[in-house]
C-alpha cells in the first residue's frame, strides 16, 4: 500500500512538471495564438494560427464580395480550390465566382449577387455587387480571434440596398479549426429575397474533394485548358446529420453536413453547421459533386418543387442576422459535430 502511495505521488509530481513546462498542458501542448496580419496594399488580412496561415480575408473590389481564401487544414493542407486566383494543375475552371468561402444570394429585388464576377457578360443579366467598406475591429488572442467588417450591397444601378456588418470568429481547438460568421444585414430600402437556388453561405473545395464524374470536365494545365475524364484522385464524400450520404444530400435539410476526403494523402474533413435562429432553419444543402458546398435557407420553393414558399422580405430599416459555423480538420467524428452544433446554439 505504501509503495502504491509513493507511485501516485511521483506520478502527480511528474505530471505537474510537464504541465508547467508545457504552458498549461500535461503533455506539453499549448493553445496557439490566433492573430491578424493586415496587408492593405494587397487588399487582404491574413489570419494565422501560431505562425501557420489559416486563411486570408480578401476584399478587392474585383472579387465582387469579400472572400476567405485560401482556407487551410492543419499542416498547411489547402482545402479550397485555387482557380481563378492561383490556378493549380488539374483543377476545374467552371464557375469563376466560386472562390474560397463567401456569403451572398442569387435574387435580391431581381438582382443576382451570387454569380457576379469579372469573367461574365454583365449585360446578359442584372448583377449586384457586395462592396467591402472597412475593417471595424481585429482582435487576436489565445486560441481565438475576432474580426468585424463592414460592406454594402449595391444593385446593378449602383443603389445601396443592404448594409452588412459581419463578425468572424476564428478559433482552434486541438486539430479542429473553426470559423463562425455572424452576418447582419440592414435593409436600406424594402428588400425581397425571392426563393432562389443560389445562396447563401458557401465554400468551393479543392479538386481532390470532388466526386468522380462520368462526364469530361475542363481543367487547368500549364499548356492551356483541356477537357478530361480524370477521377483517380477524387475522394469526396458527403454525410448529413440526418443520415443522408453522397450527392443525394442536395436539396435536403439538416442541422449540419460534412464533406470528407483526402488531399495529397492527407485526410481532410470540412463541415458546415446551421444555427437554429436562422431564417428557414434547418437550411437546404446546395452541395454538388463538383466541389460547391453551400447552405441556403432561402430557396424553399426551388428545393421543394413548389410545396413550400418563403420569399423572405426585409422592410426598410429592418435587420436580419444569419449565423454559420465552418469546421476544418483532418477528421471529424459525428459525435464531435454534435458537440460543435450544440455549442454553436449558445452564440
N, C-alpha and C positions, 0 to 999 in steps of 0.2 A: 504493500500500500504506500509506504514512504517513497519507494522508488518511482511509483506512478505519479505521486505529487511532484517530485523533483522534475520528472519529464514534462509535466504540464507547465510548471513554472518556467522551465527552459524554453519550451515552445513559445509561450507568451512573450518571453523576453526577445527571442529572435524575430518574431513577427512584429514586435514594437519597433525594433531597429529597422526592419525593412520598411515599415510604414513611414517612419521619419525620413529615411534616406530616399524613399520614393516620392516624397512630396504629398503624402496623403493616401497612398495605396500600399497594401501589404505585399503587393507583387511588383513594386517599382514602377507602376504605370501612373502617369499623371494626366489630368484633364488638360488638353491643349488650349491655348488661346485661340479665339476666333477674332480676326482683325481685318481692317479695311486698308487698302492702298488706293488712294484716289489718283486717277490719271486723266485729268480734264482735257488735256490736249488730244487724247485718244478717245474721248467721249465714253469713258468707262471707269468703273471702280472694281478692283479685284477683292475677292473675299478669300482669305487664307485661313486654313486650319493649321496652326503651327506655322511652318514655312512652306506648306504644300497648298497649291491652288485648288480651291474647292470649285469656285465658279467666278464669273465676272458679270456685273450688270453693265450691259452695253446699251447706249441710249442715243446713238447718232440718228439724226432726222431721217437718213436714208433707209433705216430699218422699218420705218412706219409705226413702230411701237418699241418700247424698251424690252429687251430680252436678257435672260440669263444664259450665257454661252461662254465657253463650254461648261458642261457640268461633269465633275469627276468623282468617281467612286474612290474608296481608299486605294492607295498605291498608284495614283495618277492614271487610273483607267477611265478614259473618256466615254461616257455613256450617250452623249449627244452626237448627232450627225454633224460632220464638218461643213459640207456644202450648204449654201454657196459662199460662206465666209472663208473657210480654209478647207478646200476640197481634199478628200482622201481617195486614193486609188480604190476603185471598186464600188464607190458609193452611188446610190441612185441620185438622179438630178431632177426629180419631179418636185412640184410644189415649192417654189423658191421662197415663199413666205413662211415656211415651217422651219424656224430657226431656234434652236435651243429650247428654252422654256418661256412661254408667253401667256398673255391674257387679253382676249378681245372677242368680238362677236360678228356673226355673218349678216345680221339685218337689224339696224337701228334706224328707225324712220326711213327705211328703204335704202340705206347706205350700207355697203359691205366693208367692214373693218377687218375681217378675217383674212381675205385674200390679197390685200394690198401689198405690193412690193415694187421695186424698181424695174422688174423684169416682165411687167404686164402692160397691156394696152389700156391706159386709164380712160380712154374714150369709149371702151367697149361696155363699161359698167360704172355705176356710181360707187366710188370707193371713199371711205372715211379714213382719217389718219389719227393716231394717238401720238401727240407731240409731248415729249418729255420736257418738263419745265426746269426742275432743280432737285437737288438732294436737300431735304429738310433737316435730316439728322442722321448721324452714323456713329454708333457706339459699340465698340468692341468689348470683349470680356472673356472670362474663363468659361470655355465650353459653349458660349452662346454670344451672338452679336445681333444688333438690331439696326436696320436701315429703313428710313422713311423717305419716300419720294413723292413728288407732285407732277401730274401730267394733265393734259387737256385733250378731250376727244373732239375733233373738228369734222364737220360734214363736208361733202365734196365742194360746197361753195365757200368753205372757209369759216363757217359759223361755229362758234364753240357750243357744243351740246352737253358735254359732261365734264365735270371737274373730278379728277381722280386723285386720291391720296392712298398710296399703298405702303403697307408696313411689311417688311420682310424680316423674318427671324431665322437666322442661320445657326444651327446647333449641331453638336457632335455628342454622341452617346455610345461609347465603345466603337464598334465598326459601323454604326448607323449614322448617316449624315442626313439631316432633316432641314427642309426649307418650308416654313409656314408663310403663307402670303394672305394678308387681310387687305382686300381691295374695297375701298369706299368710293362709291360713285354718286355724285350730287348732280341732279338734273338742272341744267341752266335754261332749258326750255322743256315743254312737255315731250317726253321720250317714250317710244314704243319699241320693245324688244320683240319683234314678231317671231313666232316659233320658227326656228331655223336649225338645220343640221349642224352648222359650223360654229363651234364655240366649245368651251369658254376659257378653261384653264388647260394648258396642253404642253406636251414635250414631244420633240421628234428625236427618236433614238438612233443609235449607230446601226449600220447595216447588219452587223452580226446579230442584233436583237430582233431582226425581222423574221417573218415566217417564210418558209420555202414557197416558191411560186412556179406554176407550170408555164406561165407566160413570160416571154422575154421582157427585160426591163432595160432602160437606158442608164448606163453607168459612166462615171468619170474615169478617164485614163489620161496619162501624160501625153498620149498621142491624139487624144480627142475623144469625143463621145462615141460609145459603142453600145449596141443592143445585144444583150446576152441572156442566157438562162444559166444562172450560177447560184446554186443553193448549198454547196457543201459546207460553208461556214455559218449558215443561218441557224439560229438556235432558240429563237424567241418562243415563249410560252406564257399565255395569259391565264390567270386564275382569279375569280372574284370571291368576295365574302359570301356570296350566295351559292358557291359551288360550281358556277359555270366556268368552263375552260375553253381554251383555243379561241379561234376567231368568232365563235358563237357568242362571245361576250358583247359584241357590237349591238348597241341599242338596248341592252339590258340595264337594270338598275341595281345598285348595291352600294354599301357604305364604303367599300374600298375595292381596288383592283390592283393586282400585282403582275408584273412582267419580269420573267427570269430568263437568263441565257448565259452565254459565255463570250467574252471579248478577249482575243489574244490569249486564250487558255485560262482566263480569269473568270471565275463565277461572278455574275452581277445580278442584282435584283433592284427593280425600280417599282415603287408603288405610289398611287395617289389615294388620299383619304379625303372623303367628303365630310362636311360639317352639318350637323342637324339643324342649325339655324339658317342655312342657305335656302333661298327660294327653290322650290321644286325638289327638295331633298327626299330620297336619295336621287342624285342626278343620273342621266343617261350616259353610258360609256360610248364615246366616239373613238373606239380603239380599232385600229386597222393593222393588218398583217404587214403592210409595207413600212411600219415604223411610227405612224402617228398614234399617240396615246393621249386622249383628252377626255375630260368630263364636261358634260353640257346639261345643266339643269333647266334650260330654257327652250328645249326643242320638242316639247311634248307631242304636238300634232304630227311632226315628221316621224318620230320614233314609235308612235303608237298607231300609225296609219289612220289618223283622224279620230281615234277613240277618245283621246284626251286633247284638250286645248288649254294653253296657258296665256300666250300673248301678253307677257308681263309688261306693265307700263309704269312709268315714274313721272309724277306731276312736277312741274317747275318748282324748284326749291327743295324737293324731297330727296332723300338719300337711301341707298341700299348698300349693304355690305356683304361681300362674298368671302368665305374663308376656305382655304385649301391647304392641304399638307402633302408635300412630296418627300418621299423617303428613298435614299440611295444607299445601297450596301453591297456586300459580297454575297450575302444570303439573308433572307428574312423569313422566319417561320410564321405561319398564320397566327399562332398564339401571340407572337410579338406584335403583329399588325393589329390584333385586337386590343392589346395594351396601348399601342400608339393611337388607335382610334378613340379609346376611352379617355386618354389624357388630353387629346385634342378637343374633346367636347367641353372642357372647362375653360377654354380660351374665348 
